[in-house]
Structures are given as structure tokens and as C-alpha cells.
Amino acid sequence: MHCPALIVMAEKDSVISPRALERTASRMEKATLVRFPVGHFGVYLGETFEKVVELEANFLAKYLLNRL
């Protein structure tokens, strides 16, 4: 069994290549790639941060809570 993964991508990232994340996600059997139109640190601010936290919490609940 392969581990599910959540990949949060900043589309305007100047530190990590968005294309590299897309390639990586495409090679993973159970990857969920979510894109946000922000820069590298934009996922830690304001409304985007709230959305990311909700995504992460839902992902963890889906894959971990049912396993306990």
C-alpha cells in the first residue's frame, strides 16, 4: 500500500519549481495536488492560510482518524 500525500503548491513560487511539484505529484500513486495563485510564503498568510489549514485538517482526518 502506498501512502497518500497532500502537496500544496504556490503557483508563483520562486523557491520551489511548480513544474517540479507537478512532475513529482504525477509520479505518486496517491498524491493530491492543490494549487494556490501565490508566492512561496503566500500559503502562510490570510485567506490562503485558512484554506490551506482546512485542506490539511480534512486530509489528515480522512486518512488518519479512520485508522485509529
PyMOL Python script that loads the backbone (N, CA, C, O; Angstrom):
from pymol import cmd

cmd.read_pdbstr("""\
ATOM      1  N   MET A   1       0.845  -1.181   0.000  1.00  0.00           N
ATOM      2  CA  MET A   1       0.000   0.000   0.000  1.00  0.00           C
ATOM      3  C   MET A   1       0.887   1.240   0.000  1.00  0.00           C
ATOM      4  O   MET A   1       1.866   1.314   0.743  1.00  0.00           O
ATOM      5  N   HIS A   2       0.541   2.200  -0.830  1.00  0.00           N
ATOM      6  CA  HIS A   2       1.292   3.443  -0.906  1.00  0.00           C
ATOM      7  C   HIS A   2       0.618   4.504  -0.051  1.00  0.00           C
ATOM      8  O   HIS A   2      -0.606   4.537   0.080  1.00  0.00           O
ATOM      9  N   CYS A   3       1.419   5.347   0.512  1.00  0.00           N
ATOM     10  CA  CYS A   3       0.957   6.391   1.421  1.00  0.00           C
ATOM     11  C   CYS A   3       0.343   7.553   0.645  1.00  0.00           C
ATOM     12  O   CYS A   3       0.944   8.027  -0.320  1.00  0.00           O
ATOM     13  N   PRO A   4      -0.837   8.022   1.042  1.00  0.00           N
ATOM     14  CA  PRO A   4      -1.410   9.211   0.408  1.00  0.00           C
ATOM     15  C   PRO A   4      -0.590  10.443   0.793  1.00  0.00           C
ATOM     16  O   PRO A   4      -0.010  10.501   1.877  1.00  0.00           O
ATOM     17  N   ALA A   5      -0.551  11.418  -0.104  1.00  0.00           N
ATOM     18  CA  ALA A   5       0.205  12.638   0.155  1.00  0.00           C
ATOM     19  C   ALA A   5      -0.592  13.842  -0.330  1.00  0.00           C
ATOM     20  O   ALA A   5      -1.257  13.792  -1.365  1.00  0.00           O
ATOM     21  N   LEU A   6      -0.512  14.910   0.429  1.00  0.00           N
ATOM     22  CA  LEU A   6      -1.109  16.185   0.047  1.00  0.00           C
ATOM     23  C   LEU A   6       0.030  17.130  -0.301  1.00  0.00           C
ATOM     24  O   LEU A   6       0.919  17.369   0.516  1.00  0.00           O
ATOM     25  N   ILE A   7      -0.001  17.664  -1.511  1.00  0.00           N
ATOM     26  CA  ILE A   7       1.018  18.613  -1.951  1.00  0.00           C
ATOM     27  C   ILE A   7       0.329  19.948  -2.191  1.00  0.00           C
ATOM     28  O   ILE A   7      -0.570  20.054  -3.026  1.00  0.00           O
ATOM     29  N   VAL A   8       0.757  20.959  -1.453  1.00  0.00           N
ATOM     30  CA  VAL A   8       0.214  22.308  -1.601  1.00  0.00           C
ATOM     31  C   VAL A   8       1.223  23.106  -2.424  1.00  0.00           C
ATOM     32  O   VAL A   8       2.373  23.279  -2.020  1.00  0.00           O
ATOM     33  N   MET A   9       0.779  23.584  -3.571  1.00  0.00           N
ATOM     34  CA  MET A   9       1.678  24.260  -4.496  1.00  0.00           C
ATOM     35  C   MET A   9       1.358  25.747  -4.596  1.00  0.00           C
ATOM     36  O   MET A   9       0.208  26.137  -4.800  1.00  0.00           O
ATOM     37  N   ALA A  10       2.392  26.568  -4.448  1.00  0.00           N
ATOM     38  CA  ALA A  10       2.289  28.002  -4.696  1.00  0.00           C
ATOM     39  C   ALA A  10       2.656  28.216  -6.159  1.00  0.00           C
ATOM     40  O   ALA A  10       3.811  28.029  -6.543  1.00  0.00           O
ATOM     41  N   GLU A  11       1.684  28.605  -6.976  1.00  0.00           N
ATOM     42  CA  GLU A  11       1.909  28.714  -8.416  1.00  0.00           C
ATOM     43  C   GLU A  11       2.952  29.765  -8.797  1.00  0.00           C
ATOM     44  O   GLU A  11       3.571  29.671  -9.857  1.00  0.00           O
ATOM     45  N   LYS A  12       3.147  30.762  -7.936  1.00  0.00           N
ATOM     46  CA  LYS A  12       4.103  31.834  -8.227  1.00  0.00           C
ATOM     47  C   LYS A  12       5.375  31.679  -7.392  1.00  0.00           C
ATOM     48  O   LYS A  12       6.069  32.657  -7.114  1.00  0.00           O
ATOM     49  N   ASP A  13       5.667  30.456  -7.002  1.00  0.00           N
ATOM     50  CA  ASP A  13       6.816  30.174  -6.143  1.00  0.00           C
ATOM     51  C   ASP A  13       8.123  30.455  -6.874  1.00  0.00           C
ATOM     52  O   ASP A  13       8.309  30.024  -8.012  1.00  0.00           O
ATOM     53  N   SER A  14       9.028  31.179  -6.218  1.00  0.00           N
ATOM     54  CA  SER A  14      10.342  31.449  -6.799  1.00  0.00           C
ATOM     55  C   SER A  14      11.430  30.629  -6.101  1.00  0.00           C
ATOM     56  O   SER A  14      12.607  30.744  -6.446  1.00  0.00           O
ATOM     57  N   VAL A  15      11.046  29.802  -5.123  1.00  0.00           N
ATOM     58  CA  VAL A  15      11.988  28.975  -4.385  1.00  0.00           C
ATOM     59  C   VAL A  15      11.915  27.523  -4.841  1.00  0.00           C
ATOM     60  O   VAL A  15      12.940  26.884  -5.077  1.00  0.00           O
ATOM     61  N   ILE A  16      10.703  27.014  -4.961  1.00  0.00           N
ATOM     62  CA  ILE A  16      10.481  25.629  -5.391  1.00  0.00           C
ATOM     63  C   ILE A  16       9.741  25.659  -6.722  1.00  0.00           C
ATOM     64  O   ILE A  16       8.705  26.313  -6.837  1.00  0.00           O
ATOM     65  N   SER A  17      10.243  24.981  -7.699  1.00  0.00           N
ATOM     66  CA  SER A  17       9.664  24.986  -9.038  1.00  0.00           C
ATOM     67  C   SER A  17       8.280  24.339  -9.053  1.00  0.00           C
ATOM     68  O   SER A  17       8.147  23.164  -8.711  1.00  0.00           O
ATOM     69  N   PRO A  18       7.244  25.093  -9.446  1.00  0.00           N
ATOM     70  CA  PRO A  18       5.915  24.494  -9.564  1.00  0.00           C
ATOM     71  C   PRO A  18       5.903  23.303 -10.534  1.00  0.00           C
ATOM     72  O   PRO A  18       5.186  22.328 -10.310  1.00  0.00           O
ATOM     73  N   ARG A  19       6.683  23.383 -11.589  1.00  0.00           N
ATOM     74  CA  ARG A  19       6.746  22.253 -12.543  1.00  0.00           C
ATOM     75  C   ARG A  19       7.314  21.004 -11.879  1.00  0.00           C
ATOM     76  O   ARG A  19       6.860  19.892 -12.148  1.00  0.00           O
ATOM     77  N   ALA A  20       8.303  21.188 -11.015  1.00  0.00           N
ATOM     78  CA  ALA A  20       8.883  20.044 -10.306  1.00  0.00           C
ATOM     79  C   ALA A  20       7.842  19.405  -9.399  1.00  0.00           C
ATOM     80  O   ALA A  20       7.779  18.180  -9.295  1.00  0.00           O
ATOM     81  N   LEU A  21       7.032  20.214  -8.747  1.00  0.00           N
ATOM     82  CA  LEU A  21       5.968  19.666  -7.899  1.00  0.00           C
ATOM     83  C   LEU A  21       4.926  18.920  -8.731  1.00  0.00           C
ATOM     84  O   LEU A  21       4.441  17.865  -8.323  1.00  0.00           O
ATOM     85  N   GLU A  22       4.589  19.463  -9.882  1.00  0.00           N
ATOM     86  CA  GLU A  22       3.631  18.785 -10.759  1.00  0.00           C
ATOM     87  C   GLU A  22       4.179  17.436 -11.227  1.00  0.00           C
ATOM     88  O   GLU A  22       3.458  16.438 -11.239  1.00  0.00           O
ATOM     89  N   ARG A  23       5.447  17.409 -11.608  1.00  0.00           N
ATOM     90  CA  ARG A  23       6.059  16.143 -12.038  1.00  0.00           C
ATOM     91  C   ARG A  23       6.095  15.136 -10.896  1.00  0.00           C
ATOM     92  O   ARG A  23       5.787  13.959 -11.082  1.00  0.00           O
ATOM     93  N   THR A  24       6.469  15.607  -9.724  1.00  0.00           N
ATOM     94  CA  THR A  24       6.521  14.722  -8.561  1.00  0.00           C
ATOM     95  C   THR A  24       5.146  14.155  -8.257  1.00  0.00           C
ATOM     96  O   THR A  24       5.001  12.949  -8.056  1.00  0.00           O
ATOM     97  N   ALA A  25       4.143  15.010  -8.223  1.00  0.00           N
ATOM     98  CA  ALA A  25       2.782  14.556  -7.927  1.00  0.00           C
ATOM     99  C   ALA A  25       2.291  13.556  -8.969  1.00  0.00           C
ATOM    100  O   ALA A  25       1.596  12.599  -8.630  1.00  0.00           O
ATOM    101  N   SER A  26       2.645  13.770 -10.223  1.00  0.00           N
ATOM    102  CA  SER A  26       2.183  12.865 -11.281  1.00  0.00           C
ATOM    103  C   SER A  26       2.797  11.475 -11.161  1.00  0.00           C
ATOM    104  O   SER A  26       2.245  10.503 -11.678  1.00  0.00           O
ATOM    105  N   ARG A  27       3.931  11.378 -10.485  1.00  0.00           N
ATOM    106  CA  ARG A  27       4.609  10.093 -10.305  1.00  0.00           C
ATOM    107  C   ARG A  27       4.152   9.353  -9.050  1.00  0.00           C
ATOM    108  O   ARG A  27       4.487   8.185  -8.848  1.00  0.00           O
ATOM    109  N   MET A  28       3.399  10.032  -8.226  1.00  0.00           N
ATOM    110  CA  MET A  28       2.942   9.428  -6.972  1.00  0.00           C
ATOM    111  C   MET A  28       1.559   8.815  -7.157  1.00  0.00           C
ATOM    112  O   MET A  28       0.671   9.421  -7.755  1.00  0.00           O
ATOM    113  N   GLU A  29       1.397   7.628  -6.644  1.00  0.00           N
ATOM    114  CA  GLU A  29       0.151   6.899  -6.831  1.00  0.00           C
ATOM    115  C   GLU A  29      -1.048   7.572  -6.155  1.00  0.00           C
ATOM    116  O   GLU A  29      -2.143   7.599  -6.716  1.00  0.00           O
ATOM    117  N   LYS A  30      -0.841   8.108  -4.962  1.00  0.00           N
ATOM    118  CA  LYS A  30      -1.958   8.666  -4.205  1.00  0.00           C
ATOM    119  C   LYS A  30      -1.695  10.112  -3.799  1.00  0.00           C
ATOM    120  O   LYS A  30      -1.876  10.479  -2.638  1.00  0.00           O
ATOM    121  N   ALA A  31      -1.275  10.918  -4.743  1.00  0.00           N
ATOM    122  CA  ALA A  31      -0.993  12.323  -4.448  1.00  0.00           C
ATOM    123  C   ALA A  31      -2.189  13.195  -4.778  1.00  0.00           C
ATOM    124  O   ALA A  31      -2.858  13.006  -5.794  1.00  0.00           O
ATOM    125  N   THR A  32      -2.443  14.147  -3.906  1.00  0.00           N
ATOM    126  CA  THR A  32      -3.425  15.189  -4.159  1.00  0.00           C
ATOM    127  C   THR A  32      -2.650  16.490  -4.259  1.00  0.00           C
ATOM    128  O   THR A  32      -2.002  16.908  -3.300  1.00  0.00           O
ATOM    129  N   LEU A  33      -2.715  17.131  -5.422  1.00  0.00           N
ATOM    130  CA  LEU A  33      -2.009  18.389  -5.656  1.00  0.00           C
ATOM    131  C   LEU A  33      -3.031  19.514  -5.652  1.00  0.00           C
ATOM    132  O   LEU A  33      -3.994  19.496  -6.419  1.00  0.00           O
ATOM    133  N   VAL A  34      -2.812  20.496  -4.780  1.00  0.00           N
ATOM    134  CA  VAL A  34      -3.701  21.653  -4.686  1.00  0.00           C
ATOM    135  C   VAL A  34      -2.877  22.895  -4.990  1.00  0.00           C
ATOM    136  O   VAL A  34      -1.817  23.109  -4.402  1.00  0.00           O
ATOM    137  N   ARG A  35      -3.372  23.703  -5.908  1.00  0.00           N
ATOM    138  CA  ARG A  35      -2.645  24.890  -6.368  1.00  0.00           C
ATOM    139  C   ARG A  35      -3.258  26.168  -5.778  1.00  0.00           C
ATOM    140  O   ARG A  35      -4.476  26.290  -5.647  1.00  0.00           O
ATOM    141  N   PHE A  36      -2.390  27.102  -5.431  1.00  0.00           N
ATOM    142  CA  PHE A  36      -2.823  28.420  -4.997  1.00  0.00           C
ATOM    143  C   PHE A  36      -2.038  29.464  -5.781  1.00  0.00           C
ATOM    144  O   PHE A  36      -0.834  29.301  -5.982  1.00  0.00           O
ATOM    145  N   PRO A  37      -2.698  30.543  -6.232  1.00  0.00           N
ATOM    146  CA  PRO A  37      -2.031  31.568  -7.041  1.00  0.00           C
ATOM    147  C   PRO A  37      -1.251  32.563  -6.179  1.00  0.00           C
ATOM    148  O   PRO A  37      -1.526  33.762  -6.195  1.00  0.00           O
ATOM    149  N   VAL A  38      -0.277  32.050  -5.431  1.00  0.00           N
ATOM    150  CA  VAL A  38       0.508  32.879  -4.513  1.00  0.00           C
ATOM    151  C   VAL A  38       1.989  32.532  -4.650  1.00  0.00           C
ATOM    152  O   VAL A  38       2.360  31.571  -5.324  1.00  0.00           O
ATOM    153  N   GLY A  39       2.829  33.340  -3.992  1.00  0.00           N
ATOM    154  CA  GLY A  39       4.256  33.068  -3.939  1.00  0.00           C
ATOM    155  C   GLY A  39       4.578  32.074  -2.832  1.00  0.00           C
ATOM    156  O   GLY A  39       3.681  31.550  -2.170  1.00  0.00           O
ATOM    157  N   HIS A  40       5.864  31.823  -2.641  1.00  0.00           N
ATOM    158  CA  HIS A  40       6.329  30.784  -1.726  1.00  0.00           C
ATOM    159  C   HIS A  40       5.741  30.893  -0.315  1.00  0.00           C
ATOM    160  O   HIS A  40       5.297  29.891   0.245  1.00  0.00           O
ATOM    161  N   PHE A  41       5.735  32.080   0.252  1.00  0.00           N
ATOM    162  CA  PHE A  41       5.238  32.250   1.617  1.00  0.00           C
ATOM    163  C   PHE A  41       3.763  32.647   1.664  1.00  0.00           C
ATOM    164  O   PHE A  41       3.207  32.815   2.749  1.00  0.00           O
ATOM    165  N   GLY A  42       3.134  32.798   0.523  1.00  0.00           N
ATOM    166  CA  GLY A  42       1.730  33.204   0.470  1.00  0.00           C
ATOM    167  C   GLY A  42       0.767  32.222   1.107  1.00  0.00           C
ATOM    168  O   GLY A  42      -0.336  32.599   1.503  1.00  0.00           O
ATOM    169  N   VAL A  43       1.174  30.965   1.209  1.00  0.00           N
ATOM    170  CA  VAL A  43       0.288  29.958   1.820  1.00  0.00           C
ATOM    171  C   VAL A  43       0.210  30.120   3.332  1.00  0.00           C
ATOM    172  O   VAL A  43      -0.589  29.445   3.981  1.00  0.00           O
ATOM    173  N   TYR A  44       1.028  31.004   3.905  1.00  0.00           N
ATOM    174  CA  TYR A  44       1.035  31.221   5.349  1.00  0.00           C
ATOM    175  C   TYR A  44       0.328  32.504   5.760  1.00  0.00           C
ATOM    176  O   TYR A  44       0.419  32.928   6.912  1.00  0.00           O
ATOM    177  N   LEU A  45      -0.375  33.118   4.820  1.00  0.00           N
ATOM    178  CA  LEU A  45      -0.980  34.421   5.094  1.00  0.00           C
ATOM    179  C   LEU A  45      -2.473  34.464   4.767  1.00  0.00           C
ATOM    180  O   LEU A  45      -2.922  33.888   3.777  1.00  0.00           O
ATOM    181  N   GLY A  46      -3.220  35.146   5.607  1.00  0.00           N
ATOM    182  CA  GLY A  46      -4.606  35.499   5.334  1.00  0.00           C
ATOM    183  C   GLY A  46      -5.529  34.363   4.943  1.00  0.00           C
ATOM    184  O   GLY A  46      -5.486  33.271   5.509  1.00  0.00           O
ATOM    185  N   GLU A  47      -6.363  34.651   3.961  1.00  0.00           N
ATOM    186  CA  GLU A  47      -7.389  33.715   3.498  1.00  0.00           C
ATOM    187  C   GLU A  47      -6.771  32.435   2.931  1.00  0.00           C
ATOM    188  O   GLU A  47      -7.308  31.345   3.128  1.00  0.00           O
ATOM    189  N   THR A  48      -5.658  32.564   2.236  1.00  0.00           N
ATOM    190  CA  THR A  48      -5.000  31.377   1.686  1.00  0.00           C
ATOM    191  C   THR A  48      -4.558  30.447   2.810  1.00  0.00           C
ATOM    192  O   THR A  48      -4.717  29.230   2.714  1.00  0.00           O
ATOM    193  N   PHE A  49      -4.008  31.019   3.871  1.00  0.00           N
ATOM    194  CA  PHE A  49      -3.595  30.215   5.021  1.00  0.00           C
ATOM    195  C   PHE A  49      -4.786  29.454   5.605  1.00  0.00           C
ATOM    196  O   PHE A  49      -4.677  28.269   5.922  1.00  0.00           O
ATOM    197  N   GLU A  50      -5.906  30.130   5.742  1.00  0.00           N
ATOM    198  CA  GLU A  50      -7.108  29.486   6.283  1.00  0.00           C
ATOM    199  C   GLU A  50      -7.539  28.316   5.395  1.00  0.00           C
ATOM    200  O   GLU A  50      -7.927  27.265   5.905  1.00  0.00           O
ATOM    201  N   LYS A  51      -7.476  28.490   4.089  1.00  0.00           N
ATOM    202  CA  LYS A  51      -7.838  27.417   3.156  1.00  0.00           C
ATOM    203  C   LYS A  51      -6.863  26.244   3.258  1.00  0.00           C
ATOM    204  O   LYS A  51      -7.275  25.084   3.244  1.00  0.00           O
ATOM    205  N   VAL A  52      -5.575  26.553   3.359  1.00  0.00           N
ATOM    206  CA  VAL A  52      -4.557  25.501   3.463  1.00  0.00           C
ATOM    207  C   VAL A  52      -4.746  24.698   4.745  1.00  0.00           C
ATOM    208  O   VAL A  52      -4.686  23.468   4.724  1.00  0.00           O
ATOM    209  N   VAL A  53      -4.970  25.377   5.844  1.00  0.00           N
ATOM    210  CA  VAL A  53      -5.180  24.693   7.119  1.00  0.00           C
ATOM    211  C   VAL A  53      -6.406  23.784   7.048  1.00  0.00           C
ATOM    212  O   VAL A  53      -6.379  22.662   7.553  1.00  0.00           O
ATOM    213  N   GLU A  54      -7.466  24.262   6.429  1.00  0.00           N
ATOM    214  CA  GLU A  54      -8.675  23.440   6.284  1.00  0.00           C
ATOM    215  C   GLU A  54      -8.398  22.211   5.412  1.00  0.00           C
ATOM    216  O   GLU A  54      -8.832  21.106   5.736  1.00  0.00           O
ATOM    217  N   LEU A  55      -7.682  22.407   4.313  1.00  0.00           N
ATOM    218  CA  LEU A  55      -7.311  21.282   3.444  1.00  0.00           C
ATOM    219  C   LEU A  55      -6.491  20.245   4.207  1.00  0.00           C
ATOM    220  O   LEU A  55      -6.748  19.044   4.124  1.00  0.00           O
ATOM    221  N   GLU A  56      -5.497  20.734   4.951  1.00  0.00           N
ATOM    222  CA  GLU A  56      -4.628  19.824   5.699  1.00  0.00           C
ATOM    223  C   GLU A  56      -5.406  19.070   6.773  1.00  0.00           C
ATOM    224  O   GLU A  56      -5.221  17.865   6.948  1.00  0.00           O
ATOM    225  N   ALA A  57      -6.267  19.774   7.485  1.00  0.00           N
ATOM    226  CA  ALA A  57      -7.063  19.128   8.533  1.00  0.00           C
ATOM    227  C   ALA A  57      -7.983  18.071   7.931  1.00  0.00           C
ATOM    228  O   ALA A  57      -8.104  16.975   8.478  1.00  0.00           O
ATOM    229  N   ASN A  58      -8.627  18.384   6.820  1.00  0.00           N
ATOM    230  CA  ASN A  58      -9.512  17.416   6.166  1.00  0.00           C
ATOM    231  C   ASN A  58      -8.740  16.209   5.652  1.00  0.00           C
ATOM    232  O   ASN A  58      -9.201  15.073   5.760  1.00  0.00           O
ATOM    233  N   PHE A  59      -7.558  16.463   5.090  1.00  0.00           N
ATOM    234  CA  PHE A  59      -6.712  15.375   4.594  1.00  0.00           C
ATOM    235  C   PHE A  59      -6.323  14.440   5.739  1.00  0.00           C
ATOM    236  O   PHE A  59      -6.448  13.220   5.628  1.00  0.00           O
ATOM    237  N   LEU A  60      -5.849  15.028   6.838  1.00  0.00           N
ATOM    238  CA  LEU A  60      -5.444  14.217   7.980  1.00  0.00           C
ATOM    239  C   LEU A  60      -6.627  13.459   8.581  1.00  0.00           C
ATOM    240  O   LEU A  60      -6.494  12.295   8.956  1.00  0.00           O
ATOM    241  N   ALA A  61      -7.759  14.105   8.670  1.00  0.00           N
ATOM    242  CA  ALA A  61      -8.950  13.433   9.200  1.00  0.00           C
ATOM    243  C   ALA A  61      -9.344  12.258   8.312  1.00  0.00           C
ATOM    244  O   ALA A  61      -9.682  11.184   8.810  1.00  0.00           O
ATOM    245  N   LYS A  62      -9.300  12.459   7.017  1.00  0.00           N
ATOM    246  CA  LYS A  62      -9.682  11.404   6.074  1.00  0.00           C
ATOM    247  C   LYS A  62      -8.772  10.183   6.184  1.00  0.00           C
ATOM    248  O   LYS A  62      -9.247   9.047   6.182  1.00  0.00           O
ATOM    249  N   TYR A  63      -7.482  10.416   6.278  1.00  0.00           N
ATOM    250  CA  TYR A  63      -6.544   9.298   6.239  1.00  0.00           C
ATOM    251  C   TYR A  63      -6.045   8.805   7.579  1.00  0.00           C
ATOM    252  O   TYR A  63      -5.497   7.706   7.666  1.00  0.00           O
ATOM    253  N   LEU A  64      -6.226   9.601   8.636  1.00  0.00           N
ATOM    254  CA  LEU A  64      -5.728   9.155   9.940  1.00  0.00           C
ATOM    255  C   LEU A  64      -6.824   8.808  10.942  1.00  0.00           C
ATOM    256  O   LEU A  64      -6.701   7.819  11.665  1.00  0.00           O
ATOM    257  N   LEU A  65      -7.871   9.584  10.997  1.00  0.00           N
ATOM    258  CA  LEU A  65      -8.898   9.334  12.012  1.00  0.00           C
ATOM    259  C   LEU A  65      -9.566   7.983  11.848  1.00  0.00           C
ATOM    260  O   LEU A  65      -9.918   7.339  12.836  1.00  0.00           O
ATOM    261  N   ASN A  66      -9.740   7.556  10.633  1.00  0.00           N
ATOM    262  CA  ASN A  66     -10.370   6.258  10.394  1.00  0.00           C
ATOM    263  C   ASN A  66      -9.431   5.092  10.688  1.00  0.00           C
ATOM    264  O   ASN A  66      -9.859   3.939  10.725  1.00  0.00           O
ATOM    265  N   ARG A  67      -8.148   5.395  10.898  1.00  0.00           N
ATOM    266  CA  ARG A  67      -7.151   4.344  11.136  1.00  0.00           C
ATOM    267  C   ARG A  67      -6.914   4.099  12.620  1.00  0.00           C
ATOM    268  O   ARG A  67      -6.304   3.097  12.992  1.00  0.00           O
ATOM    269  N   LEU A  68      -7.392   5.007  13.473  1.00  0.00           N
ATOM    270  CA  LEU A  68      -7.142   4.901  14.917  1.00  0.00           C
ATOM    271  C   LEU A  68      -8.052   3.878  15.566  1.00  0.00           C
ATOM    272  O   LEU A  68      -7.976   3.663  16.776  1.00  0.00           O
TER     273      LEU A  68
END
""", "prot")
cmd.dss("prot")
cmd.show_as("cartoon", "prot")
cmd.util.cbc("prot")
cmd.orient("prot")
